[in-house]
C-alpha cells in the first residue's frame, strides 16, 4: 500500500521491506543513466521472452512514457500485437541500481515521426535508414514501476551487508527502500 504523501511504509507482509513513493520524473531521470533495457513480452504459448533494447530519450516522444525503435516484422511486434502487457527491466552492476516497469505497449508505424526522430545508430537495425519500409516505434505507457538507486553507492551496500551478517540482521533495514509509482 502506498501513501500519497510520499512517506515510507511497510506493506504488511511478514519481512516486507519499506516502500517509498516515487515519481515519473525520477524514473525518467534514472532511465537516462542506462543505455540498454530488457523488454519482456509474452509468446503465443504464454511464455515470457526478453531481449535487449536500446533506451531512447523519453522526452523526444510526448505521447508515451518510454519508447524503443524496431522493425515491424519481428517476433516482439507480433507478441505485442497479441498481448500489449510488457515488462522492462534494467540493472546496473556497479551500484546495484535497478528499474522494473510494467507497461502497456503499442506499435507506431508513423513514417514521418520515425524520420523526425532518426538517429544514425538505428542503422544497425534499420539498414535502409529513416525510410526503412518496416521501421516502427514501440511506445510504452507505464502502469506500475519500481526502482532503486542505493544511497551511498556500492561501498555502502557492502558495508551494510557485512554489518548485517555480523549482527544477524537484514541489511534492508539500513538501506533506502525501493520507490514505487
MIZAVO-193638 format. One record per residue: residue in three letters; residue number from 0; y, z, x of N, C-alpha, C, O in turn. Coordinates in pm, 1 decimal. Example, Ala and Ser with C-alpha at 12.3 -4.5 7.8 and 13.67 -1.06 7.14 Angstrom:
<pts>
[ALA,0,[-569.0,780.0,1319.0],[-450.0,780.0,1230.0],[-330.0,780.0,1320.0],[-331.9,846.5,1423.6]]
[SER,1,[-225.0,708.0,1285.0],[-106.0,714.0,1367.0],[3.0,787.0,1290.0],[113.8,803.9,1340.9]]
</pts>
This chain:
<pts>
[UNK,0,[-117.7,0.0,84.6],[0.0,0.0,0.0],[124.0,0.0,89.1],[129.5,71.4,189.2]]
[UNK,1,[222.6,-80.2,52.0],[343.1,-91.0,132.7],[463.6,-35.5,58.0],[477.4,-53.6,-63.0]]
[UNK,2,[549.1,31.4,131.1],[673.2,83.9,73.9],[784.2,-17.9,97.2],[794.9,-74.1,206.2]]
[UNK,3,[865.0,-41.6,-1.9],[976.7,-135.5,11.3],[1079.7,-86.3,111.7],[1158.3,-165.6,163.5]]
[UNK,4,[1080.4,43.3,139.9],[1181.8,98.8,228.8],[1158.4,64.2,374.6],[1246.6,84.3,458.0]]
[UNK,5,[1037.7,11.0,407.1],[1007.1,-20.6,545.6],[943.7,95.4,619.0],[920.7,86.9,739.6]]
[UNK,6,[914.7,205.5,547.6],[853.3,321.3,610.3],[711.3,291.2,652.5],[647.2,200.3,599.8]]
[UNK,7,[662.5,369.0,749.0],[522.8,363.9,785.0],[447.1,453.1,688.6],[501.1,551.7,638.5]]
[UNK,8,[320.0,417.8,662.4],[238.5,498.4,574.1],[91.2,470.4,599.8],[56.9,375.2,669.9]]
[UNK,9,[5.8,551.8,544.2],[-137.9,532.6,554.4],[-184.6,459.4,429.7],[-124.0,472.3,323.4]]
[UNK,10,[-292.8,382.3,442.3],[-343.7,306.7,328.0],[-431.1,390.5,237.4],[-462.4,347.3,126.4]]
[UNK,11,[-472.2,510.1,281.0],[-558.4,592.7,200.3],[-705.0,578.5,238.1],[-786.6,659.7,194.4]]
[UNK,12,[-741.4,478.9,317.1],[-878.3,462.3,362.9],[-903.5,558.3,478.2],[-814.8,580.7,560.6]]
[UNK,13,[-1024.6,615.8,485.1],[-1055.0,704.6,597.6],[-1037.5,631.4,730.3],[-1086.9,519.9,746.9]]
[UNK,14,[-968.5,692.8,823.1],[-947.0,633.0,955.2],[-848.8,517.2,955.7],[-833.8,449.2,1057.3]]
[UNK,15,[-781.3,493.7,842.7],[-689.2,380.2,835.2],[-566.8,406.3,921.3],[-519.6,519.4,933.1]]
[UNK,16,[-517.6,300.8,980.1],[-400.5,308.4,1065.9],[-273.9,294.6,981.5],[-273.7,225.9,879.3]]
[UNK,17,[-168.7,358.9,1024.1],[-40.9,347.0,955.0],[2.7,200.9,954.3],[-31.6,124.8,1044.8]]
[UNK,18,[77.6,162.4,853.0],[130.1,27.3,842.5],[281.7,33.8,835.0],[338.8,135.3,795.2]]
[UNK,19,[345.2,-73.9,873.0],[490.6,-82.1,864.3],[527.1,-213.5,795.7],[456.5,-313.5,808.7]]
[UNK,20,[635.2,-211.6,724.5],[682.6,-331.3,654.3],[749.9,-422.5,755.0],[834.2,-378.3,833.2]]
[UNK,21,[712.9,-549.6,753.3],[773.4,-648.6,841.3],[861.7,-742.9,761.9],[890.7,-719.2,644.6]]
[UNK,22,[903.8,-849.9,827.0],[989.3,-948.4,760.4],[954.0,-1088.8,808.3],[896.3,-1106.0,915.7]]
[UNK,23,[988.6,-1187.8,728.9],[966.3,-1327.1,768.9],[1047.5,-1360.0,893.0],[1002.5,-1438.6,976.4]]
[UNK,24,[1164.7,-1302.5,907.2],[1246.3,-1326.2,1026.6],[1176.8,-1277.2,1152.3],[1174.8,-1347.3,1253.5]]
[UNK,25,[1119.4,-1156.4,1146.7],[1043.8,-1104.5,1261.2],[921.4,-1190.2,1289.8],[890.8,-1219.5,1405.3]]
[UNK,26,[851.3,-1230.4,1183.3],[731.8,-1314.0,1200.2],[768.2,-1446.4,1267.4],[700.8,-1488.5,1361.4]]
[UNK,27,[873.6,-1511.7,1220.4],[916.1,-1639.6,1280.6],[955.9,-1620.9,1427.4],[922.6,-1703.9,1511.9]]
[UNK,28,[1026.7,-1512.5,1457.3],[1067.2,-1486.7,1596.4],[944.6,-1467.8,1685.1],[940.6,-1519.2,1796.9]]
[UNK,29,[844.9,-1395.0,1636.4],[723.4,-1373.9,1714.6],[645.4,-1504.2,1729.6],[591.0,-1531.4,1836.6]]
[UNK,30,[639.4,-1584.8,1624.3],[569.9,-1714.8,1632.6],[627.9,-1802.5,1743.2],[554.2,-1877.2,1807.5]]
[UNK,31,[758.2,-1794.5,1766.1],[822.5,-1875.7,1870.3],[771.4,-1840.1,2010.0],[787.5,-1918.4,2103.7]]
[UNK,32,[710.0,-1722.3,2024.4],[658.3,-1679.2,2153.7],[516.4,-1729.5,2180.8],[461.4,-1704.8,2288.1]]
[UNK,33,[457.5,-1799.2,2085.1],[323.9,-1857.3,2100.1],[337.4,-2009.1,2098.0],[424.4,-2062.2,2029.0]]
[UNK,34,[252.9,-2079.4,2172.3],[258.2,-2225.6,2165.6],[141.3,-2284.0,2088.4],[147.4,-2398.9,2044.7]]
[UNK,35,[34.4,-2206.4,2070.8],[-84.6,-2255.1,2001.9],[-132.8,-2150.2,1902.4],[-125.8,-2030.0,1927.8]]
[UNK,36,[-181.2,-2198.1,1789.7],[-240.2,-2110.7,1687.9],[-375.2,-2168.6,1647.8],[-399.5,-2288.3,1663.0]]
[UNK,37,[-461.3,-2083.9,1597.3],[-587.2,-2131.1,1540.0],[-566.0,-2145.2,1389.8],[-534.1,-2048.2,1321.1]]
[UNK,38,[-584.1,-2267.3,1339.7],[-575.7,-2294.8,1196.8],[-718.0,-2291.5,1142.3],[-804.7,-2365.2,1189.4]]
[UNK,39,[-741.9,-2205.9,1043.0],[-875.8,-2190.1,986.0],[-876.0,-2243.6,843.6],[-795.0,-2203.5,760.1]]
[UNK,40,[-969.1,-2335.4,817.8],[-985.4,-2395.0,685.0],[-1127.9,-2366.1,636.8],[-1209.5,-2310.7,710.5]]
[UNK,41,[-1156.2,-2404.2,513.0],[-1289.3,-2386.3,456.2],[-1355.4,-2522.6,441.0],[-1297.6,-2613.6,381.5]]
[UNK,42,[-1477.6,-2537.0,495.2],[-1551.6,-2662.9,486.3],[-1606.4,-2681.5,344.8],[-1607.6,-2586.3,266.6]]
[UNK,43,[-1651.9,-2802.5,310.5],[-1712.7,-2823.7,177.7],[-1833.4,-2732.6,152.7],[-1865.5,-2702.1,37.9]]
[UNK,44,[-1900.3,-2689.0,260.7],[-2015.6,-2599.9,246.6],[-1974.9,-2453.8,232.5],[-2060.6,-2366.6,218.1]]
[UNK,45,[-1843.5,-2426.3,236.6],[-1794.4,-2289.6,222.0],[-1787.1,-2213.1,353.1],[-1764.2,-2092.1,352.1]]
[UNK,46,[-1806.1,-2280.8,466.4],[-1796.3,-2217.3,597.4],[-1652.4,-2220.2,646.6],[-1574.4,-2306.9,607.2]]
[UNK,47,[-1617.4,-2125.6,732.5],[-1483.7,-2123.2,791.7],[-1485.4,-2205.0,919.4],[-1580.0,-2197.3,997.8]]
[UNK,48,[-1380.2,-2283.4,940.3],[-1370.7,-2368.3,1058.4],[-1230.3,-2355.5,1116.1],[-1131.4,-2375.8,1045.8]]
[UNK,49,[-1222.4,-2321.7,1245.0],[-1093.4,-2307.1,1311.6],[-1076.9,-2410.8,1420.3],[-1173.7,-2457.7,1480.3]]
[UNK,50,[-949.9,-2445.8,1444.1],[-917.0,-2537.8,1553.1],[-776.8,-2506.8,1600.6],[-691.8,-2462.8,1523.1]]
[UNK,51,[-752.4,-2530.7,1732.6],[-618.3,-2502.0,1785.7],[-516.9,-2605.4,1737.5],[-546.2,-2724.6,1728.4]]
[UNK,52,[-398.1,-2556.6,1707.4],[-288.3,-2642.5,1664.4],[-161.8,-2601.1,1739.0],[-138.3,-2482.5,1762.1]]
[UNK,53,[-80.8,-2700.1,1776.5],[46.7,-2672.4,1842.7],[146.8,-2620.8,1740.0],[171.3,-2685.7,1638.2]]
[UNK,54,[203.9,-2505.0,1766.8],[302.5,-2445.8,1675.4],[433.2,-2523.4,1686.2],[480.5,-2552.7,1796.0]]
[UNK,55,[490.5,-2555.8,1571.7],[618.0,-2627.1,1565.5],[727.7,-2527.1,1531.1],[699.6,-2420.4,1476.4]]
[UNK,56,[850.4,-2560.3,1562.3],[965.5,-2474.0,1533.7],[979.3,-2456.6,1381.6],[1006.9,-2553.9,1311.4]]
[UNK,57,[960.5,-2334.0,1329.5],[964.8,-2313.1,1184.6],[1095.5,-2358.0,1119.1],[1093.4,-2408.5,1006.9]]
[UNK,58,[1208.0,-2340.8,1186.5],[1338.0,-2371.4,1125.8],[1361.1,-2520.9,1104.6],[1453.6,-2558.1,1032.4]]
[UNK,59,[1280.1,-2607.3,1165.1],[1300.7,-2751.2,1150.1],[1261.9,-2802.8,1011.9],[1308.4,-2909.1,970.7]]
[UNK,60,[1178.3,-2729.9,940.6],[1141.5,-2766.3,802.8],[1175.4,-2648.1,713.7],[1113.8,-2542.0,724.1]]
[UNK,61,[1271.9,-2666.1,627.5],[1320.0,-2554.3,546.2],[1235.0,-2528.9,421.3],[1248.7,-2423.4,359.3]]
[UNK,62,[1147.7,-2622.8,382.7],[1071.6,-2606.0,259.6],[932.2,-2547.0,282.2],[844.8,-2558.7,196.2]]
[UNK,63,[911.5,-2483.3,398.6],[786.0,-2414.3,426.0],[811.7,-2305.8,530.7],[919.3,-2299.6,590.4]]
[UNK,64,[711.3,-2220.6,551.9],[726.5,-2110.4,646.7],[676.8,-2145.7,786.2],[724.5,-2090.2,885.2]]
[UNK,65,[582.0,-2237.1,794.5],[515.8,-2274.1,918.8],[459.9,-2413.7,899.0],[420.5,-2449.4,788.0]]
[UNK,66,[455.9,-2493.6,1005.8],[403.1,-2628.9,989.9],[341.1,-2680.1,1118.3],[370.0,-2633.0,1228.3]]
[UNK,67,[253.5,-2779.8,1099.5],[185.1,-2845.9,1209.6],[188.6,-2996.0,1185.1],[212.2,-3040.5,1072.8]]
[UNK,68,[165.3,-3073.3,1289.3],[154.1,-3218.2,1276.4],[8.4,-3256.6,1300.3],[-60.0,-3194.2,1381.5]]
[UNK,69,[-39.0,-3358.9,1229.9],[-178.2,-3401.0,1242.1],[-191.6,-3546.0,1198.2],[-95.0,-3609.1,1155.4]]
[UNK,70,[-311.9,-3596.6,1209.6],[-343.6,-3725.6,1148.4],[-396.5,-3698.2,1008.4],[-463.6,-3597.8,984.1]]
[UNK,71,[-365.4,-3788.3,918.0],[-403.7,-3771.8,777.8],[-555.4,-3775.6,759.0],[-608.9,-3700.1,677.7]]
[UNK,72,[-624.0,-3860.0,831.0],[-768.1,-3878.9,813.3],[-846.9,-3791.3,910.0],[-909.2,-3842.5,1003.0]]
[UNK,73,[-844.8,-3661.1,889.2],[-919.5,-3568.3,974.1],[-995.6,-3470.7,883.9],[-961.3,-3454.3,766.8]]
[UNK,74,[-1097.9,-3406.7,938.1],[-1169.0,-3307.3,856.0],[-1076.3,-3198.8,800.5],[-1093.4,-3155.7,686.5]]
[UNK,75,[-977.9,-3154.0,880.3],[-891.3,-3045.2,831.5],[-809.7,-3087.1,710.1],[-789.7,-3006.2,619.5]]
[UNK,76,[-761.2,-3212.8,705.7],[-683.7,-3254.1,588.8],[-773.5,-3268.1,466.2],[-731.7,-3238.4,354.2]]
[UNK,77,[-895.8,-3313.2,487.6],[-991.0,-3318.8,375.6],[-1024.2,-3180.2,323.7],[-1035.2,-3158.9,202.9]]
[UNK,78,[-1040.3,-3085.4,416.3],[-1069.5,-2947.7,377.2],[-951.6,-2885.7,303.1],[-970.7,-2812.5,206.0]]
[UNK,79,[-830.4,-2914.5,348.1],[-710.2,-2861.1,281.7],[-691.2,-2925.6,145.1],[-645.4,-2859.7,51.8]]
[UNK,80,[-725.6,-3053.4,131.8],[-714.6,-3119.2,1.4],[-806.5,-3051.4,-100.8],[-773.6,-3044.6,-219.2]]
[UNK,81,[-922.1,-3001.2,-54.7],[-1016.2,-2931.9,-144.1],[-981.5,-2784.6,-164.1],[-996.2,-2731.5,-274.2]]
[UNK,82,[-935.3,-2718.3,-57.4],[-905.5,-2574.3,-62.7],[-778.9,-2548.6,17.5],[-779.4,-2556.6,140.3]]
[UNK,83,[-670.4,-2517.8,-52.9],[-540.9,-2502.0,12.6],[-524.4,-2368.8,85.2],[-432.3,-2353.9,165.6]]
[UNK,84,[-610.9,-2272.6,58.8],[-600.4,-2141.7,124.4],[-646.7,-2155.6,269.2],[-759.4,-2198.0,295.0]]
[UNK,85,[-558.4,-2119.4,364.7],[-589.7,-2128.5,507.1],[-550.1,-1998.2,575.9],[-480.8,-1913.9,518.9]]
[UNK,86,[-596.0,-1984.6,699.5],[-555.1,-1872.6,783.4],[-502.3,-1928.6,914.3],[-545.8,-2034.3,959.9]]
[UNK,87,[-409.2,-1857.7,973.5],[-353.8,-1893.2,1104.5],[-358.1,-1766.6,1189.2],[-312.4,-1660.6,1146.6]]
[UNK,88,[-413.1,-1778.8,1309.0],[-425.8,-1662.9,1398.3],[-372.1,-1697.2,1536.3],[-393.8,-1807.4,1586.6]]
[UNK,89,[-302.3,-1602.9,1597.0],[-251.8,-1616.5,1734.1],[-283.0,-1487.2,1808.4],[-280.9,-1378.8,1750.0]]
[UNK,90,[-312.1,-1499.5,1937.5],[-337.7,-1381.7,2020.4],[-277.3,-1405.5,2157.9],[-289.8,-1513.9,2215.0]]
[UNK,91,[-211.6,-1302.4,2210.2],[-150.0,-1311.5,2341.7],[-214.5,-1207.0,2432.2],[-185.8,-1088.1,2418.4]]
[UNK,92,[-301.7,-1249.2,2525.1],[-376.1,-1153.7,2607.6],[-290.8,-1061.6,2694.3],[-330.0,-947.4,2718.0]]
[UNK,93,[-175.9,-1107.4,2742.1],[-100.3,-1026.6,2837.7],[-57.4,-891.4,2781.9],[-49.9,-793.4,2856.0]]
[UNK,94,[-29.1,-885.3,2651.0],[9.7,-757.3,2591.9],[-65.9,-726.2,2462.9],[-39.3,-625.8,2396.8]]
[UNK,95,[-159.5,-812.7,2428.3],[-246.2,-797.2,2311.1],[-172.6,-811.8,2178.0],[-220.4,-763.6,2075.3]]
[UNK,96,[-57.9,-877.3,2179.3],[13.3,-906.2,2054.8],[-70.3,-1005.2,1973.5],[-139.6,-1090.1,2029.4]]
[UNK,97,[-62.7,-993.2,1841.6],[-136.0,-1087.1,1756.8],[-60.6,-1113.4,1628.2],[28.0,-1038.0,1587.8]]
[UNK,98,[-99.7,-1225.0,1564.7],[-48.3,-1263.3,1433.9],[-168.5,-1308.3,1351.5],[-253.8,-1382.1,1400.9]]
[UNK,99,[-175.2,-1264.8,1227.6],[-278.3,-1309.0,1134.1],[-208.3,-1343.6,1003.2],[-146.0,-1258.0,940.5]]
[UNK,100,[-219.0,-1469.4,962.9],[-146.5,-1518.5,845.3],[-244.2,-1576.0,743.3],[-335.3,-1650.8,778.9]]
[UNK,101,[-224.9,-1540.9,617.1],[-292.0,-1607.3,505.1],[-185.5,-1692.9,439.1],[-76.7,-1644.9,407.1]]
[UNK,102,[-217.6,-1820.4,418.7],[-115.8,-1911.8,365.8],[-178.5,-2015.7,273.9],[-300.2,-2033.5,270.0]]
[UNK,103,[-92.2,-2082.8,200.9],[-130.2,-2195.8,117.8],[-75.2,-2319.0,188.4],[43.6,-2325.5,220.0]]
[UNK,104,[-163.4,-2417.7,213.3],[-124.5,-2537.7,288.1],[-114.4,-2659.0,196.9],[-189.9,-2673.1,100.7]]
[UNK,105,[-19.5,-2746.1,229.3],[-7.4,-2875.4,162.5],[7.2,-2983.1,269.6],[47.7,-2955.4,382.5]]
[UNK,106,[-26.1,-3104.8,232.5],[-18.0,-3218.2,324.3],[102.2,-3302.2,284.3],[114.1,-3344.2,169.2]]
[UNK,107,[191.3,-3326.5,380.0],[313.7,-3403.8,356.1],[303.5,-3533.7,435.8],[291.4,-3531.6,558.3]]
[UNK,108,[308.4,-3645.9,365.7],[295.8,-3777.4,431.1],[429.9,-3852.1,433.1],[432.2,-3974.6,445.5]]
[UNK,109,[539.3,-3780.4,421.0],[672.2,-3840.9,414.9],[706.8,-3904.7,550.6],[736.7,-3834.4,647.1]]
[UNK,110,[702.3,-4037.4,556.5],[722.9,-4110.0,681.8],[861.3,-4087.8,740.5],[875.7,-4074.7,862.1]]
[UNK,111,[963.0,-4083.5,655.8],[1100.0,-4061.7,703.3],[1112.8,-3923.7,768.7],[1174.8,-3909.9,874.1]]
[UNK,112,[1054.7,-3823.7,706.4],[1059.5,-3687.7,760.9],[985.1,-3681.2,894.6],[1032.5,-3617.6,988.8]]
[UNK,113,[870.3,-3745.8,903.2],[792.3,-3746.7,1027.6],[872.9,-3813.4,1138.6],[876.0,-3762.9,1250.9]]
[UNK,114,[937.3,-3924.5,1109.7],[1021.1,-3992.8,1210.6],[1136.7,-3902.9,1255.9],[1168.4,-3897.9,1374.8]]
[UNK,115,[1199.2,-3832.3,1162.0],[1314.7,-3749.4,1198.9],[1274.2,-3627.5,1281.7],[1354.7,-3576.8,1359.8]]
[UNK,116,[1151.2,-3580.3,1265.8],[1102.9,-3463.1,1339.7],[1030.2,-3500.0,1468.9],[996.0,-3411.6,1547.4]]
[UNK,117,[1006.5,-3627.0,1491.5],[921.0,-3675.0,1600.6],[953.3,-3610.2,1735.6],[1069.4,-3594.5,1773.2]]
[UNK,118,[846.3,-3573.3,1807.0],[856.8,-3519.5,1942.9],[762.7,-3600.3,2032.5],[652.5,-3634.9,1989.8]]
[UNK,119,[803.3,-3630.4,2153.9],[717.3,-3709.1,2244.1],[578.9,-3647.7,2265.8],[482.1,-3721.1,2285.8]]
[UNK,120,[567.8,-3515.6,2262.2],[437.1,-3451.6,2283.9],[336.0,-3486.2,2174.2],[215.5,-3473.4,2195.6]]
[UNK,121,[382.9,-3529.5,2058.3],[292.9,-3564.7,1948.6],[213.8,-3691.4,1978.3],[111.4,-3717.1,1915.1]]
[UNK,122,[261.2,-3771.2,2074.8],[195.6,-3898.2,2105.5],[49.1,-3877.4,2146.7],[-32.0,-3968.9,2132.5]]
[UNK,123,[14.7,-3759.2,2197.0],[-124.8,-3729.4,2232.3],[-214.8,-3736.0,2109.3],[-332.2,-3771.0,2121.7]]
[UNK,124,[-163.1,-3703.4,1991.1],[-241.1,-3707.5,1867.3],[-207.9,-3828.8,1782.3],[-289.8,-3874.2,1702.4]]
[UNK,125,[-88.4,-3880.4,1799.8],[-41.9,-3994.6,1720.4],[3.6,-4104.3,1816.7],[123.7,-4122.5,1837.1]]
[UNK,126,[-91.5,-4177.9,1876.4],[-58.8,-4270.7,1984.7],[35.7,-4385.0,1946.1],[97.2,-4446.2,2033.4]]
[UNK,127,[47.5,-4413.7,1817.5],[138.0,-4521.2,1774.8],[282.1,-4474.5,1759.2],[368.0,-4549.8,1713.4]]
[UNK,128,[308.0,-4349.3,1797.5],[444.1,-4299.0,1789.8],[483.1,-4255.5,1649.9],[396.3,-4229.7,1566.5]]
[UNK,129,[614.2,-4246.9,1623.0],[661.6,-4193.7,1494.5],[623.2,-4279.8,1373.9],[630.7,-4233.6,1260.0]]
[UNK,130,[582.6,-4402.8,1397.9],[541.2,-4489.6,1286.7],[389.4,-4496.0,1272.6],[336.8,-4587.8,1209.7]]
[UNK,131,[319.1,-4399.7,1330.5],[172.8,-4396.1,1320.8],[133.4,-4399.4,1173.1],[184.6,-4319.7,1094.5]]
[UNK,132,[44.3,-4489.0,1134.3],[12.8,-4505.5,991.7],[-55.8,-4385.2,926.1],[-56.1,-4374.0,803.5]]
[UNK,133,[-113.0,-4296.3,1005.3],[-184.3,-4182.8,946.4],[-121.4,-4047.7,983.2],[-187.9,-3944.5,974.9]]
[UNK,134,[4.4,-4047.8,1023.0],[72.6,-3922.9,1057.8],[93.8,-3838.9,931.9],[122.7,-3891.5,824.5]]
[UNK,135,[78.9,-3708.9,947.5],[100.5,-3617.2,835.4],[148.0,-3482.4,888.9],[123.3,-3446.2,1003.9]]
[UNK,136,[215.7,-3410.7,802.7],[258.3,-3273.4,833.6],[176.0,-3179.3,747.3],[153.3,-3206.2,629.3]]
[UNK,137,[131.7,-3069.2,805.8],[67.2,-2962.8,729.6],[172.9,-2854.8,710.7],[217.1,-2793.1,807.7]]
[UNK,138,[213.5,-2832.0,585.9],[316.9,-2733.6,555.9],[251.0,-2610.5,496.0],[172.7,-2620.3,401.5]]
[UNK,139,[283.3,-2494.4,551.8],[221.9,-2370.3,507.8],[324.8,-2276.4,447.7],[434.6,-2259.5,500.8]]
[UNK,140,[287.4,-2215.6,336.1],[367.5,-2110.5,272.8],[291.2,-1980.5,290.5],[179.0,-1966.2,241.9]]
[UNK,141,[351.9,-1886.6,359.8],[286.9,-1758.9,390.2],[272.1,-1677.0,262.7],[368.2,-1658.6,188.1]]
[UNK,142,[150.9,-1628.3,238.6],[124.9,-1540.1,125.8],[113.2,-1395.2,172.1],[153.1,-1302.9,101.1]]
[UNK,143,[58.8,-1376.5,290.1],[43.5,-1243.4,349.1],[33.7,-1261.6,499.9],[-21.3,-1360.7,547.7]]
[UNK,144,[87.0,-1166.2,573.9],[78.1,-1173.2,719.6],[72.8,-1032.8,777.4],[127.0,-937.8,721.0]]
[UNK,145,[7.1,-1022.8,889.9],[4.6,-900.7,969.1],[33.9,-941.9,1111.8],[-19.9,-1040.9,1161.3]]
[UNK,146,[119.5,-865.4,1177.6],[149.2,-897.7,1317.0],[175.5,-769.3,1393.1],[218.8,-668.3,1337.6]]
[UNK,147,[147.8,-776.9,1522.5],[164.2,-659.0,1606.9],[208.9,-702.1,1744.7],[145.5,-785.5,1809.5]]
[UNK,148,[317.5,-645.0,1787.8],[367.8,-663.9,1923.0],[385.3,-523.3,1979.1],[477.3,-451.4,1940.0]]
[UNK,149,[297.0,-484.3,2071.0],[297.7,-345.5,2116.2],[425.5,-305.1,2188.7],[474.1,-376.0,2276.8]]
[UNK,150,[478.0,-191.0,2150.0],[595.0,-137.0,2218.8],[549.4,-84.5,2354.4],[451.8,-9.9,2362.7]]
[UNK,151,[618.9,-122.7,2459.6],[583.7,-77.0,2593.0],[488.0,-168.8,2666.3],[459.7,-146.3,2783.9]]
[UNK,152,[437.5,-271.4,2600.2],[353.1,-370.6,2665.6],[213.9,-321.5,2701.5],[168.5,-216.4,2656.3]]
[UNK,153,[148.9,-400.3,2783.2],[8.9,-377.9,2819.0],[-13.5,-244.3,2890.7],[-112.7,-176.3,2864.5]]
[UNK,154,[77.3,-206.1,2980.5],[58.8,-79.8,3052.6],[56.4,39.2,2957.0],[-22.4,132.1,2974.6]]
[UNK,155,[142.3,35.7,2856.8],[143.1,145.9,2759.8],[12.1,150.4,2683.3],[-41.4,258.6,2659.0]]
[UNK,156,[-40.3,35.3,2645.0],[-168.3,31.5,2573.1],[-279.2,91.3,2660.3],[-357.6,174.1,2613.9]]
[UNK,157,[-285.0,48.7,2786.3],[-387.3,100.7,2877.2],[-373.1,251.3,2895.7],[-472.8,323.5,2896.5]]
[UNK,158,[-250.8,298.6,2910.5],[-225.0,442.2,2925.4],[-273.6,518.6,2801.4],[-343.5,619.3,2813.4]]
[UNK,159,[-235.6,469.4,2681.0],[-272.9,538.5,2557.3],[-424.3,535.8,2536.5],[-481.1,632.0,2484.9]]
[UNK,160,[-490.4,426.0,2576.5],[-636.1,419.5,2564.3],[-702.9,520.4,2657.7],[-795.2,591.2,2617.4]]
[UNK,161,[-656.3,526.8,2782.3],[-713.9,621.6,2878.7],[-691.2,765.5,2832.2],[-781.7,848.6,2839.1]]
[UNK,162,[-571.3,793.8,2785.5],[-538.0,927.6,2737.6],[-625.0,964.1,2616.3],[-672.9,1077.1,2606.0]]
[UNK,163,[-644.9,869.8,2526.2],[-726.5,893.7,2407.7],[-871.8,921.1,2446.1],[-936.0,1007.2,2386.1]]
[UNK,164,[-924.1,849.1,2545.0],[-1061.5,872.3,2590.4],[-1077.6,1014.2,2644.6],[-1176.0,1081.5,2614.2]]
[UNK,165,[-982.2,1059.1,2723.9],[-987.7,1193.6,2782.7],[-976.4,1300.2,2673.4],[-1046.4,1401.4,2677.6]]
[UNK,166,[-888.5,1277.6,2576.1],[-863.4,1376.4,2470.7],[-961.3,1366.6,2353.8],[-964.6,1454.7,2267.9]]
[UNK,167,[-1041.1,1259.2,2350.4],[-1133.2,1241.0,2238.8],[-1063.9,1206.6,2108.7],[-1112.1,1242.3,2001.1]]
[UNK,168,[-950.2,1136.8,2117.4],[-872.0,1096.7,2000.2],[-861.1,944.5,1996.6],[-904.0,876.2,2089.5]]
[UNK,169,[-804.7,893.3,1891.1],[-782.5,749.3,1878.3],[-648.2,710.4,1940.7],[-547.2,777.5,1919.1]]
[UNK,170,[-647.9,603.5,2016.6],[-523.3,553.4,2075.4],[-427.7,502.9,1967.6],[-306.6,498.7,1989.4]]
[UNK,171,[-481.2,464.5,1851.5],[-397.6,415.2,1742.6],[-288.9,513.9,1703.1],[-180.6,473.8,1660.6]]
[UNK,172,[-317.3,641.9,1716.9],[-220.8,744.7,1676.5],[-91.1,737.5,1755.6],[13.6,779.3,1706.1]]
[UNK,173,[-96.2,685.4,1877.0],[21.1,683.0,1965.0],[85.5,545.4,1977.8],[188.5,531.6,2043.8]]
[UNK,174,[27.2,444.7,1916.5],[81.5,309.4,1927.4],[152.8,271.3,1799.0],[116.0,317.0,1690.7]]
[UNK,175,[254.7,187.6,1811.2],[324.8,143.2,1691.2],[227.4,66.9,1600.9],[141.9,-6.2,1651.0]]
[UNK,176,[239.2,82.8,1469.2],[145.0,18.5,1377.6],[174.4,-130.8,1359.2],[286.2,-175.9,1384.1]]
[UNK,177,[73.4,-207.4,1315.2],[99.7,-347.1,1279.1],[198.6,-353.0,1163.0],[209.8,-258.5,1084.9]]
[UNK,178,[269.3,-463.9,1152.6],[362.1,-484.9,1041.6],[300.2,-583.5,943.7],[223.7,-671.9,982.5]]
[UNK,179,[334.3,-567.2,816.2],[277.8,-648.6,708.9],[388.7,-709.2,623.9],[491.3,-646.0,598.9]]
[UNK,180,[366.8,-829.7,581.0],[453.8,-892.0,480.3],[365.4,-959.8,377.3],[416.0,-1019.3,282.1]]
</pts>
